[in-house]
């Protein structure tokens, strides 16, 4: 459209002096107006204007569509002088919308101009479409036009700078991520050269040199392919004198070196010297150097990490005391020997028995000397071993060709005493063996098989060496399944406590009952305590279960007392329970909590409990005895232990094991039963026989002077309701 006044552009032209036209770079300005005369006068008014040593270069469009075409094909446009009303009343606004949304150009600055103030866009529209300024053509004097243009150019430059910095920082972030995670120095240096050349916009031709060890010798650590043959060699071995000189200057002067054809960057660190040499076609710009400096910091950290990794790798796969490969290294290497169908090798786990006793008794220093002596002997006797490793604190792994594995000779080698300082010590060993035919693809799985065999050897006192068989793993899996199910059922309170009456042998009056743990299998049957109790002890679950049984016994005693049956209840105590700190006080607190008189609770302990740390056992039992709780020795006579402890223990009762009752009367068992009953009488202790099933057994026990009995002849173990019915029937 034609302008109403064309003189406004020149109205104050004398206020601003014309600037020099001799410049080498330009700010690109797009004039968009359907009036050709506006193009001419705008260009004339702005001729000779410079900003930041750059002049103006004009581009022209006479419609909104033409403006979009120019902007789409020319990304150097910094400012658009845009008429609002052209082919339509909102043509200018539509151009703004398309530039920002369709062309996704958020850098170019837009100054809206209109000769019809009534079509001025609202403030909301200006804000939403990121319009730099809005002027009516009548108010745009040359001075004001230049001011608006300079403001727009300054804004454009700031936006572009921010975009450049954001892009550069993203590049640095990407480059830094690209070099992280490398543990191999060769791969690390190649990645560094590639990423640094990307930041500096040059070809990835260069190398990284420095020291990884403490000798500070500067070597070629890696770089582009052409320097691979020099990796590990000193820098002076390169056949490029310029690189040698530039690296030397960089390290000696402690600063980056730049020329027209190359740059050498110092990697700062207190622990080592390192530099990056890179071929360049120009001296890097100030901004490139700033961003490169940020990246170099990450390179320096990465190089230190690689250096540290080389040290940690030894620590991760090598035992520092013995110099042997460790557990991790053993698992990695033993995988190489997995060959289905072959059986040429054997893997042995050698455990030092009671090694903790050596450490506790003679000190850790002597213990370490013993371990070193063992390693020396293994190396001496088996120089052809494929692997000798320290698997654990006192466990060694040995991988031998099957033809060289003579178990008798191995045991003979290990049976000779070991020198440790001033000590000459005989050492016992337990050994688990696994043949190659049973090896697994995973090293940790193969190691597990060795441990299964070793654990079996530890449980068998007579055998020093046990060879793995597949059924061992099945038994182990079954055992773990039982323990898992037991724990689950205990937590869900599915276990039961039954009670077996105990009677006075002379009067047959009920004097008490024994609390017995029962585990329902879910199909109407019960799992034998002989199976699950030892497992619960090994798993550490018996402590919780034992406490629960005691609580159940206390509650049962109170219920029976309320029904008029003042009888005691005997509760079995396991070794793990007895070892819990403060066990006696916990028992007392339980009785107090349930308001049970101590005389109505009896604790039955086995000989294995008694013989474990006798002095502590005596102290604990005496504390319980003083509280009023009765103490019985369960299964007496089966432990093959000394009888001398009986005089020292605060006991009330000896319980004759059913093993000595079942064949009565009979010459072989009569003597033992008679001896126990006589011994109890002399020590002032009552005797109770368990497992009584016949009248002949009862008569013979009565003749011997036995005080009490318990067995199927009188009553089987029964749940609470049946017990109450039984007691009511007896009264």
C-alpha positions in Angstrom: 0.0 0.0 0.0 1.2 3.6 -0.6 2.4 5.6 2.4 0.5 8.7 3.5 3.8 10.5 4.1 7.2 9.5 2.8 9.1 12.4 4.4 9.1 11.0 7.9 12.3 9.0 7.3 14.3 12.1 6.6 12.7 14.6 9.1 15.6 14.6 11.5 18.4 13.4 9.3 20.9 16.1 10.5 20.7 14.8 14.1 22.9 11.7 13.3 26.2 11.9 11.4 26.7 9.3 8.6 29.1 6.6 9.4 31.8 5.1 7.2 30.7 2.6 4.5 33.9 0.8 4.4 33.2 -2.5 6.3 33.8 -6.1 5.7 30.8 -7.8 7.4 27.1 -7.1 7.5 23.9 -7.3 9.5 21.2 -8.8 7.2 18.0 -6.8 7.4 14.8 -7.9 5.6 12.3 -5.2 4.6 8.8 -6.5 4.2 6.3 -4.0 2.7 3.9 -4.0 -0.2 4.9 -0.4 -1.0 8.2 -0.3 -3.1 8.7 3.3 -2.1 9.0 2.2 1.6 11.8 -0.1 0.6 13.7 2.7 -1.1 13.4 5.3 1.6 14.2 2.8 4.4 17.3 1.6 2.6 18.3 5.2 2.0 17.7 6.3 5.6 19.8 3.5 6.9 22.6 3.7 4.4 26.1 4.0 6.0 24.9 2.8 9.4 27.3 0.4 11.2 26.9 -1.5 14.4 29.8 -3.4 16.0 31.9 -2.7 12.9 29.4 -4.3 10.7 27.2 -2.5 8.1 23.7 -3.3 7.0 22.8 -5.6 4.0 19.2 -5.3 2.9 16.8 -8.0 1.6 13.4 -7.3 0.2 9.9 -8.9 0.2 6.7 -7.4 -0.9 4.2 -9.8 0.7 3.9 -12.1 3.6 4.4 -15.2 1.5 7.5 -13.8 -0.1 8.9 -12.9 3.3 8.4 -16.4 4.6 10.2 -17.7 1.5 13.2 -15.4 2.1 13.4 -16.4 5.7 13.1 -20.1 4.9 16.1 -19.9 2.5 18.2 -17.3 4.3 19.2 -18.1 7.9 21.4 -15.0 8.2 18.5 -12.5 8.5 18.9 -10.8 11.9 16.1 -8.2 11.8 12.8 -8.0 9.9 11.1 -4.6 9.3 7.6 -6.0 8.8 4.5 -4.1 7.7 1.3 -5.3 9.5 -1.2 -4.7 6.7 -0.4 -6.1 3.3 -2.3 -8.7 1.3 -4.6 -8.9 4.4 -5.3 -6.9 7.4 -3.2 -9.3 9.6 -0.7 -10.5 7.0 2.2 -9.3 9.2 0.9 -11.1 12.3 0.5 -14.3 10.2 4.1 -13.9 9.1 5.2 -13.6 12.7 3.3 -16.7 13.6 4.7 -18.8 10.8 8.3 -17.6 11.5 8.1 -18.6 15.1 6.0 -21.8 14.8 6.5 -23.3 11.3 10.0 -22.1 10.6 10.9 -22.5 14.2 13.1 -19.4 13.9 13.3 -17.8 17.4 16.4 -15.8 16.8 15.4 -13.2 14.1 14.1 -10.0 15.6 10.9 -8.5 14.3 9.9 -4.8 14.2 6.3 -4.3 13.2 5.5 -1.1 11.2 2.1 0.1 10.1 0.7 3.2 8.5 -2.7 2.4 9.9 -2.6 2.6 13.8 -6.1 1.1 14.0 -4.6 -2.3 13.0 -2.1 -2.3 15.8 -1.8 -5.7 17.4 -2.7 -6.1 21.0 -0.1 -6.3 23.7 -0.9 -10.0 24.3 -0.2 -10.8 20.6 3.1 -9.0 20.7 4.2 -10.9 23.8 3.0 -14.3 22.5 4.7 -14.0 19.1 8.0 -12.6 20.5 7.8 -9.2 18.6 10.8 -7.0 19.3 9.1 -3.6 18.7 6.1 -1.9 17.2 6.1 1.5 15.6 3.7 3.4 13.4 5.4 4.7 10.3 4.5 8.3 11.1 6.6 8.2 14.3 9.7 6.5 12.8 12.1 9.3 12.2 15.5 8.2 11.0 17.0 8.6 14.5 14.2 6.4 16.0 14.4 3.9 13.2 18.2 3.5 13.9 17.5 3.2 17.6 14.9 0.5 17.1 17.2 -1.3 14.7 20.2 -1.1 16.9 18.1 -2.4 19.8 16.9 -5.3 17.7 20.4 -6.2 16.4 21.7 -6.1 20.0 18.9 -8.4 21.0 19.5 -10.7 18.0 23.2 -10.9 18.9 22.4 -11.8 22.5 19.9 -14.5 21.5 22.3 -16.0 19.0 25.1 -15.9 21.6 22.9 -17.7 24.1 21.9 -20.3 21.5 25.6 -20.7 20.6 26.6 -21.1 24.2 23.7 -23.6 24.8 24.7 -25.6 21.7 28.4 -25.5 22.7 27.6 -26.5 26.3 25.5 -29.4 24.9 28.4 -30.4 22.7 30.7 -30.3 25.7 28.2 -32.4 27.8 28.0 -34.9 24.9 31.8 -34.9 24.5 32.3 -35.4 28.2 29.8 -38.2 28.4 31.5 -39.8 25.4 34.8 -40.2 27.2 33.3 -41.4 30.5 33.3 -45.0 31.3 36.5 -45.9 29.4 38.9 -48.0 31.4 41.2 -48.9 28.5 43.7 -46.1 27.9 43.8 -46.6 24.1 40.0 -46.3 23.7 39.9 -43.4 26.0 42.6 -41.4 24.1 40.9 -42.0 20.8 37.6 -40.7 22.2 39.3 -37.6 23.6 40.9 -36.7 20.2 37.6 -37.2 18.4 35.6 -35.1 20.8 38.1 -32.3 21.2 38.4 -32.0 17.4 34.6 -31.7 17.3 34.6 -28.8 19.7 37.5 -27.0 17.8 36.0 -27.8 14.4 39.1 -29.5 13.0 40.1 -33.0 11.8 40.7 -35.6 14.6 44.4 -35.8 14.0 46.4 -35.9 17.2 47.6 -37.9 20.2 47.5 -37.8 24.0 50.8 -38.3 25.9 51.7 -38.4 29.5 52.4 -40.7 32.4 50.1 -43.2 34.1 52.6 -44.5 36.6 54.6 -42.7 39.3 57.8 -42.5 37.3 56.5 -39.5 35.4 58.0 -40.7 32.2 56.0 -39.0 29.4 54.9 -41.7 26.9 52.4 -41.9 24.0 49.2 -43.1 25.6 47.2 -43.2 22.4 45.4 -41.1 19.8 44.4 -41.5 16.2 45.3 -44.7 14.4 48.6 -43.5 12.9 50.2 -43.2 16.4 49.2 -46.7 17.6 52.6 -48.2 16.9 54.1 -45.7 19.4 51.8 -46.4 22.3 53.8 -47.0 25.4 56.9 -45.5 24.0 58.5 -42.2 25.1 57.4 -39.1 23.2 61.0 -38.7 21.9 60.5 -41.9 19.9 58.0 -40.2 17.6 59.2 -39.5 14.1 57.7 -36.0 14.2 60.0 -33.4 15.7 57.3 -30.7 15.8 55.1 -32.8 18.1 58.1 -33.5 20.4 58.9 -29.8 20.6 55.3 -28.7 21.2 54.6 -31.3 23.8 58.0 -30.4 25.6 57.2 -26.7 25.5 53.6 -27.3 26.8 54.8 -29.4 29.8 57.8 -27.3 30.7 56.0 -24.0 30.4 52.8 -25.3 32.0 50.6 -23.5 29.4 48.7 -24.4 26.2 50.6 -23.9 22.9 48.9 -22.6 19.8 50.1 -22.0 16.2 48.5 -21.7 12.8 48.8 -25.4 12.2 48.5 -27.1 15.6 47.5 -26.7 19.3 48.9 -28.5 22.3 46.8 -28.5 25.5 48.1 -29.1 29.0 46.1 -31.5 31.2 46.6 -30.2 34.7 47.1 -32.6 37.6 49.3 -32.9 40.8 50.0 -36.5 40.2 51.1 -36.7 36.6 52.1 -34.8 33.4 49.9 -35.0 30.3 49.2 -33.1 27.1 47.1 -33.3 24.0 48.5 -32.5 20.6 46.0 -31.7 17.9 46.5 -30.6 14.3 44.4 -27.5 13.5 43.9 -25.3 10.4 43.6 -22.1 12.4 44.2 -20.7 15.8 41.1 -21.5 17.9 38.7 -18.6 18.7 38.3 -17.3 22.2 35.0 -19.0 22.7 36.3 -22.3 21.4 39.2 -22.1 23.8 36.8 -21.4 26.7 34.6 -24.4 25.8 37.7 -26.5 25.2 39.0 -25.6 28.7 35.8 -27.0 30.2 36.2 -30.2 28.2 39.8 -30.5 29.2 38.9 -30.5 32.9 36.7 -33.6 32.2 39.6 -35.2 30.2 41.9 -34.6 33.1 39.5 -36.3 35.5 38.9 -39.1 33.1 42.6 -39.7 32.7 43.1 -39.8 36.5 40.2 -42.3 36.6 41.9 -44.5 34.0 45.1 -44.3 35.9 43.3 -45.2 39.1 41.5 -48.0 37.4 44.7 -49.6 36.4 45.7 -49.7 40.0 42.3 -50.8 41.2 42.2 -53.6 38.7 45.1 -55.2 40.5 43.4 -54.6 43.8 40.1 -56.1 42.4 41.7 -59.2 41.0 44.8 -59.8 43.2 45.2 -60.7 46.8 47.6 -58.3 48.4 48.8 -60.6 51.2 49.7 -63.7 49.1 50.0 -62.2 45.6 47.6 -64.8 44.4 44.6 -64.1 42.2 41.5 -63.5 44.3 38.0 -64.8 44.3 36.9 -62.5 41.4 39.8 -63.4 39.2 39.3 -67.1 40.0 35.7 -67.0 38.9 36.5 -65.2 35.7 39.3 -67.6 34.8 37.6 -70.9 35.8 34.9 -70.1 33.2 37.4 -70.9 30.5 37.5 -74.5 31.7 33.8 -75.1 31.1 33.8 -77.7 28.3 30.7 -80.0 28.3 31.8 -83.6 27.8 35.3 -83.1 29.0 36.6 -84.2 32.4 40.3 -83.3 32.4 40.6 -81.0 35.4 39.6 -80.9 39.0 38.8 -77.8 41.1 39.6 -78.0 44.9 38.5 -75.7 47.7 41.0 -76.0 50.6 39.8 -74.6 53.9 42.1 -74.0 56.9 40.2 -75.6 59.8 39.9 -73.5 63.0 41.9 -70.7 61.5 40.1 -68.2 63.7 41.7 -70.0 66.7 45.1 -69.3 65.3 44.3 -65.6 64.8 42.8 -65.3 68.3 45.4 -67.3 70.1 48.6 -66.3 68.3 47.6 -63.0 66.7 46.8 -62.0 63.1 50.5 -61.5 62.2 51.1 -65.2 62.8 47.9 -66.1 61.0 49.1 -64.1 57.9 52.4 -66.0 58.1 50.6 -69.3 58.1 48.6 -68.3 55.0 51.8 -67.3 53.2 53.4 -70.6 54.2 50.4 -72.5 52.8 50.7 -70.6 49.5 54.4 -71.3 49.3 53.8 -75.0 49.8 51.0 -75.2 47.2 53.2 -73.4 44.7 56.1 -75.7 45.5 54.1 -78.9 45.2 51.9 -77.9 42.3 54.0 -75.6 40.0 51.9 -76.8 37.0 48.6 -75.8 38.6 46.4 -73.9 36.2 45.1 -71.7 39.0 46.0 -71.1 42.6 43.8 -68.4 44.2 42.9 -67.1 47.6 39.1 -67.5 47.5 38.4 -66.3 51.1 40.1 -65.4 54.3 41.2 -69.0 54.9 40.1 -70.7 51.8 42.2 -71.4 48.7 41.2 -72.5 45.2 43.3 -75.0 43.2 42.7 -76.0 39.6 44.7 -79.0 38.5 44.9 -81.4 35.6 43.1 -84.5 36.8 46.1 -86.7 36.2 48.1 -84.5 38.7 45.5 -84.6 41.4 46.4 -87.3 44.0 44.2 -86.8 47.0 46.4 -88.9 49.3 49.5 -87.0 48.2 47.7 -83.7 48.7 46.7 -84.6 52.2 50.2 -85.7 52.9 51.6 -82.4 51.6 49.3 -80.4 53.8 49.7 -82.6 56.9 53.3 -81.5 57.4 53.7 -78.6 60.0 54.0 -75.0 58.7 56.6 -72.5 59.9 55.2 -69.1 61.1 57.8 -67.0 62.7 59.0 -68.8 65.8 56.1 -71.2 65.6 55.9 -74.6 63.9 52.2 -75.5 63.6 50.3 -78.5 62.3 47.2 -77.4 60.4 44.1 -79.4 59.6 42.3 -78.9 56.3 38.9 -79.6 54.9 38.7 -79.9 51.1 35.8 -79.8 48.7 36.5 -81.2 45.2 34.6 -80.7 41.9 35.4 -82.4 38.6 35.4 -80.6 35.3 32.5 -82.7 34.1 30.3 -80.9 36.7 31.6 -77.3 35.9 29.0 -74.7 35.1 29.2 -71.9 32.4 29.3 -69.3 35.1 32.4 -69.1 37.4 30.3 -68.3 40.4 28.2 -71.4 39.8 31.3 -73.6 39.6 32.6 -72.0 42.8 29.2 -72.8 44.4 29.6 -76.5 43.6 33.0 -76.5 45.3 31.5 -74.9 48.4 28.7 -77.4 48.5 31.3 -80.2 48.7 33.4 -78.2 51.2 30.4 -77.7 53.5 29.8 -81.5 53.4 33.4 -82.1 54.3 33.1 -79.7 57.3 30.0 -81.6 58.6 31.8 -84.9 58.5 34.4 -85.2 61.1 36.0 -88.4 59.7 36.4 -87.2 56.1 38.9 -84.5 55.0 37.9 -84.5 51.3 34.5 -84.7 49.8 33.8 -84.8 46.0 30.8 -82.9 44.7 28.0 -85.0 43.2 24.8 -83.6 41.6 22.6 -85.0 44.4 24.4 -82.7 46.9 23.0 -79.7 45.1 19.6 -81.2 45.1 19.8 -81.8 48.8 21.0 -78.3 49.3 18.1 -76.9 47.3 15.7 -79.1 49.2 17.2 -78.0 52.5 16.9 -74.3 51.6 13.3 -74.8 50.5 12.5 -76.4 53.8 14.1 -73.6 55.8 12.3 -71.0 53.6 8.9 -72.7 54.1 9.6 -73.1 57.9 10.3 -69.4 58.2 7.2 -68.5 56.3 5.0 -70.9 58.3 6.4 -69.6 61.5 5.7 -66.0 60.6 2.2 -67.0 59.7 1.8 -68.8 63.0 1.2 -72.2 61.4 3.5 -74.1 63.8 1.8 -75.9 66.8 2.8 -76.8 70.3 1.7 -80.2 71.5 2.1 -81.6 75.0 3.0 -85.1 76.3 2.1 -85.9 79.9 4.7 -87.0 82.5 3.7 -89.2 85.4 5.0 -90.3 88.8 6.0 -93.9 88.2 4.7 -95.1 91.7 1.4 -93.3 91.8 0.8 -92.7 88.1 -0.3 -89.1 89.0 0.3 -86.5 86.3 3.1 -84.3 87.5 3.7 -82.3 84.3 4.0 -82.4 80.5 6.6 -81.7 77.9 6.0 -79.0 75.3 6.8 -80.4 71.8 7.0 -78.5 68.6 4.9 -79.7 65.6 5.0 -78.5 62.0 1.9 -79.3 59.9 2.8 -80.1 56.3 -0.5 -78.9 55.0 -1.8 -82.3 53.8 -2.8 -83.6 57.3 0.7 -84.9 58.0 3.5 -83.4 60.2 7.1 -82.9 59.3 9.4 -84.6 61.8 11.2 -82.4 64.3 14.3 -84.5 63.6 14.3 -83.0 60.1 13.4 -79.4 60.7 14.8 -78.6 64.2 18.5 -79.0 63.1 17.8 -76.9 60.0 16.2 -74.2 62.1 19.3 -74.2 64.4 21.6 -73.9 61.4 19.5 -71.1 60.0 19.4 -69.2 63.3 15.6 -69.4 63.3 15.5 -71.7 66.4 16.1 -68.7 68.7 12.8 -67.0 67.7 10.9 -70.3 67.6 12.3 -71.4 71.0 11.1 -68.1 72.6 7.7 -68.6 71.0 7.4 -72.1 72.4 8.3 -70.8 75.8 5.6 -68.2 75.6 3.1 -70.9 74.4 4.1 -73.1 77.4 3.5 -70.2 79.8 0.1 -69.4 78.3 -0.8 -73.1 78.4 0.3 -73.4 82.1 -1.9 -70.5 83.1 -4.9 -72.0 81.2 -4.4 -75.4 82.9 -4.0 -73.6 86.3 -7.3 -71.9 85.8 -8.9 -75.3 85.1 -7.5 -76.6 88.4 -4.5 -78.5 87.0 -1.3 -77.2 88.8 1.3 -79.0 86.8 4.6 -78.0 85.3 5.6 -77.8 81.7 9.0 -78.7 80.4 10.5 -76.7 77.5 13.5 -77.8 75.4 16.4 -75.3 75.0 18.8 -75.5 72.0 22.5 -74.4 71.8 21.8 -71.3 69.8 19.2 -70.1 72.3 21.6 -70.6 75.2 24.3 -68.5 73.4 22.0 -65.4 73.1 23.3 -62.7 75.4 21.0 -62.2 78.4 19.2 -65.5 77.8 18.5 -66.1 81.5 17.0 -62.7 82.0 14.8 -63.1 78.9 13.4 -66.3 80.3 12.7 -64.6 83.7 11.0 -61.7 81.9 8.8 -64.0 80.0 7.6 -65.8 83.1 7.0 -62.5 84.8 5.1 -61.2 81.8 2.7 -64.2 81.8 2.5 -64.3 85.6 3.8 -67.9 85.7 5.3 -69.2 88.9 8.9 -70.4 88.1 8.4 -73.8 89.7 5.9 -74.6 87.0 8.4 -74.2 84.2 11.2 -76.7 83.6 14.0 -76.2 81.0 15.4 -79.3 79.3 19.0 -78.8 78.1 21.0 -81.4 76.1 24.5 -82.4 76.9 25.7 -80.5 73.8 24.5 -77.3 75.5 26.1 -78.1 78.8 29.5 -78.9 77.3 29.7 -75.7 75.3 31.5 -73.1 77.4 30.8 -74.9 80.6 31.6 -72.0 83.0 29.1 -69.7 81.2 26.5 -72.4 81.1 26.8 -73.0 84.9 26.4 -69.2 85.5 23.3 -69.0 83.3 21.7 -72.2 84.8 22.4 -71.0 88.3 20.7 -67.7 87.6 17.6 -69.6 86.4 17.8 -72.0 89.3 17.9 -69.2 91.8 14.8 -67.7 90.2 13.0 -71.0 90.9 13.0 -72.7 87.5 13.8 -76.4 87.4 16.6 -77.7 85.1 16.8 -81.1 83.5 19.5 -82.8 81.3 17.7 -84.2 78.3 18.8 -87.3 76.5 21.3 -88.1 79.2 24.0 -90.6 78.3 24.0 -90.0 74.6 26.7 -87.2 74.5 29.6 -89.4 75.5 30.8 -86.6 77.7 32.5 -86.5 81.0 30.4 -87.0 84.1 32.4 -84.6 86.2 30.3 -81.7 85.1 27.2 -83.2 86.9 28.5 -82.2 90.3 29.0 -78.6 89.2 25.7 -78.1 87.4 22.5 -76.8 89.3 20.3 -79.7 88.1 17.0 -81.1 89.3 16.4 -84.0 86.9 18.1 -86.5 84.6 16.1 -87.6 81.6 17.0 -91.1 80.4 17.0 -91.2 76.6 14.6 -93.6 74.9 17.6 -95.4 73.3 18.3 -97.0 76.7 14.6 -97.8 77.3 13.3 -99.4 74.1 15.1 -102.8 74.6 14.3 -103.1 78.3 14.4 -105.5 80.0 17.6 -106.7 78.3 21.1 -107.3 79.4 22.7 -104.7 77.2 20.5 -101.8 78.2 19.8 -102.8 81.8 23.2 -101.8 83.0 23.1 -98.3 81.5 19.6 -97.6 82.7 20.5 -98.8 86.2 23.7 -96.8 86.2 21.9 -93.5 85.3 19.1 -94.1 87.9 21.7 -94.9 90.6 23.8 -91.9 89.6 20.8 -89.6 89.8 19.9 -91.0 93.3 23.4 -90.5 94.6 23.5 -86.9 93.3 20.0 -86.2 94.7 18.5 -85.8 91.3 15.2 -87.2 90.1 15.2 -89.5 87.0 12.6 -89.6 84.3 12.5 -92.2 81.5 11.1 -91.2 78.2 9.8 -93.5 75.5 8.2 -96.1 77.8 5.8 -98.2 75.7 5.4 -101.5 77.6 4.4 -102.6 81.0 7.6 -104.7 81.2 9.7 -101.6 80.7 7.7 -99.7 83.3 8.0 -102.6 85.9 11.8 -102.9 85.3 12.2 -99.1 85.7 10.2 -99.2 88.9 12.4 -101.9 90.3 15.5 -99.8 89.5 14.0 -96.9 91.4 13.2 -94.6 88.5 11.0 -91.6 89.7 9.0 -90.6 86.6 8.0 -91.8 83.2 6.8 -90.5 79.9 5.8 -92.5 76.8 3.1 -93.9 74.5 2.1 -96.4 77.1 0.6 -93.6 79.2 -0.1 -90.8 76.7 1.0 -89.7 73.2 1.8 -86.0 72.5 -1.5 -84.2 72.0 -2.8 -80.7 71.2 -4.3 -78.5 73.9 -7.9 -79.7 73.6 -7.0 -83.4 73.8 -4.7 -82.6 76.8 -7.5 -81.0 78.7 -9.8 -83.9 78.0 -7.0 -86.3 79.1 -6.4 -84.5 82.3 -10.1 -84.3 83.1 -10.5 -88.0 82.6 -7.6 -88.7 84.9 -9.1 -86.7 87.8 
